[in-house]
Amino acid sequence: VKDGEDKFCHEVKSTASGIFEKAGELFEEGGK
């Protein structure tokens, strides 16, 4: 695996997890 591709995958994964975290927070807020 090339370093560039590995870095890209890592960034996408961390961004996705951050988005899911935010979505989860918003969902919990809306459920209250």
C-alpha positions, 0 to 999 in steps of 0.5 A: 500500500502506498503511503498516500493511499494509506494516509487518505484511508486513515483521514476518511475513516477518522472523518467518517467516525467524527461525522457519525459521532456528531450525528449520534449526538444530534440524534440523542438531542432530538430524541429527548 
